[in-house]
Amino acid sequence: MMCIKLNILFFGATADIIGKRRIEIDLPIDTIASQILDKLISDFPSLSEHRLLYSVNQQYASGNEILADGDEIAIFTAVSGG
């Protein structure tokens, strides 16, 4: 099976849960962005307690983006102002 390598960056509470600021993962070439969250929540169930947002290559993601080898995914929690 052909795979792509993705760089996953974590910010705020997500970095605390994962225990790292960055990881690399290999996924099938037909992976879409929303599948990244599914995998991470499966691996780190505490993430499901947060409203997660993410970006692909520094652009907010809708979840339908098809990922390519070397893409950078940033995972972070929603931030509210006050």
LINBELMO-V284731 format. One record per backbone hydrogen bond with DSSP energy under -1.0 kcal/mol. CO is the residue of the C=O (numbers start at 1). NH is the residue of the N-H. E is the energy in kcal/mol with one decimal. If there is no record, write none. Layout:
# LINBELMO-V284731
{{CO,NH,E} {CO,NH,E}}
This chain:
# LINBELMO-V284731
{{2,29,-1.4} {4,27,-2.3} {5,70,-3.3} {6,25,-2.1} {7,73,-3.2} {8,23,-2.3} {9,75,-3.0} {11,14,-1.4} {12,16,-1.4} {13,17,-2.2} {14,18,-2.5} {15,19,-2.4} {21,10,-2.5} {23,8,-3.2} {25,6,-3.0} {27,4,-3.1} {28,31,-1.5} {31,67,-2.4} {32,35,-1.6} {33,36,-1.6} {34,38,-1.5} {35,39,-2.2} {36,40,-2.7} {37,41,-2.8} {38,42,-1.9} {39,43,-2.3} {40,44,-2.9} {44,47,-2.3} {45,48,-1.7} {46,49,-1.6} {47,50,-1.9} {51,78,-1.8} {53,76,-2.4} {54,61,-2.4} {55,74,-1.9} {59,56,-2.6} {63,34,-2.1} {65,33,-2.4} {68,71,-2.2} {71,7,-2.5} {72,57,-3.4} {73,9,-3.5} {74,55,-1.9} {75,11,-1.8} {76,53,-3.3}}
